[in-house]
Amino acid sequence: MAARVCPSTAKSKSSPQGVSVKDGVVVVRVSAPLEDRKANARVVKVVAAHLSVARSRVSLVRGEVARHKELFVAGLSAAAVDEALAKG
């Protein structure tokens, strides 16, 4: 799953409101700053909560220091992830 991360945003929550789809791109808003990879951990937490899976099933594949990240969700097909994102 490809995602664009917006770190240090004021309206971040680990609820579904932290994840949205805009123009076909998954956008994850998190309150954590970029420093010390805190935003990456928060992205995993927010995405896991949105998809109703354990945090251990979401992993960062690519983009550790970039805004554009590639995430893998173990146990869910791409279609299942797309469906969950579409429900918002």
N, C-alpha and C positions, 0 to 999 in steps of 0.2 A: 504494500500500500504506500503510495507516494503522498507526502504531506508537506505543507508549508507551515513553518512555525513562526508565531508572533510572540516573542518572549517579553516579559516585563509588562504585560497588559493588566490594567486595573480590574477588569471584569472576569478574571479567570476563576474557574471553579473546577472541581473534579467531577462535575455533573455534565450531562450532555451539552450544556450551553457552551462548553469549552471547545467543542468540535463542530465545524460547519462545512458545508460544501458550497464553494462560490465559483461559478464558471467552470465547473467540472474539476476543481482542485480542492482537495481536503485541506482545510485551514484549522490549525490547532492553536488556540490562544492559551498561554500560560502566564502565571504571575512571577515565576522564577526567573532570575537574571541569567544571562549567558555564562557568567563566571563559574568556574569549577564544575562545569557540566550539569549544573542544577536544573537547567531548562530541559535537558534530555530526560532526566528522571521524571520530571513533572509531565512531560509529553507522554511517556509510557503510562503513567498513572491515569491521566485524563482520557487517553484513548482506550485503555482497558475498562475504565468505568463506563465510557460511552458504549462500548461493545458488549458490556456485561460479561467480561472474562477476567480471569486472574491476571495480575500484573506480570507474573512469571511467564505467561503465554505471549506477551508482546515484547518484541526485541527490536533494537535499532540495528539495521543492516548496513546502512550507508548514510553519511551526512553528519557525523558526530560533531563537527564544528561549523556546519552550514545551516542556513535556514531551511533549505529543502532537504528533507530526510526520506529515507526508505525504511518502512517498518514491516516486520513480519509478524503475523498473528497465527500462532500454532493452533491447529485444530479447526480453523475456519477457512473455507474456500474464499476465493476472491469474490465470487458471487454473493456469499453470505455477508462479507464485509460491506460490499456495495449496498446490499439491501438494508443492513443496519444503519449505514450512513444516510441512506435515502429517507429513512423513518425520522431521522433527526432527533 
